Amino acid sequence: MTANAIIVHGMPGQAEFYDPDQPAPAHHHWLPWLANQLLVRGVLAQTPQMPDAFRPDYAAWSREFERFEVTPETYLAGHSCGAGFLTRWLSEHPAARPRAVLLVAPFLDPTGLRAPNMFGGFTLDPGFAGRAGGVAILHSDDDGTDIQRSVAILRAALPTVRYAEVPARGHLADGPGTALPEALPLLGLDGRSPIAPE
């Protein structure tokens, strides 16, 4: 079985989404860097562009996400609303057994006001953490209230997952071309990966 990775972007504002000077959400922030880090370790990494990213719809995002196979050799990573999407998708797909899951600055829309078509009617299944090879949460101590509340919800529901907090990095969305080295150990890819060529 070949290792693969699916990296899911977050929800940009509508103005950012349509700004011709901004990269597409799937190619923004640290996502290309992480994809490359996986590729050089022999993991085929995909960063799918979700439809109408600024108004996320769970059914539409699921159709795009499910174009890729999730196997026991799959690494999953999501940023913000993408992390929330992965949480819901894994909660609703109990047969999925990914190798590792990384939720970066996860957003679950705790107020129900920003992404009702993504999280309306969603019930978090804490069992998904036990079905994955490993689950980790990464966020910054100065992120926004909705992210802090989402992290608190996840930590309460998933007390055994790995957790890392970085200081003063906001929403971990530092713009094009940035790196996120904290992601590698949380995915189990620090040092020499067991799947990297000798």
Buried (B, 14 or more C-beta within 10 A) or exposed (E): EEBBBBBBBBBBEEEBBEEEEBBBBBBBBBBBBBBEBBEEBEBBBBBBEBEEBBBBBBEBBBEEBEEBEBBEBBBBBBBBBBBBBBBBBBBBBEEBBBBBBBBBBBBBBBEEEBBBBBBEEBEBBBEBBEBBBBBBBBBBEEBBEBBBBBBEBBEEBBEEBBBBEBEEBBBBBBEEEBBBEBBBEBBBBEEEBEBEEE
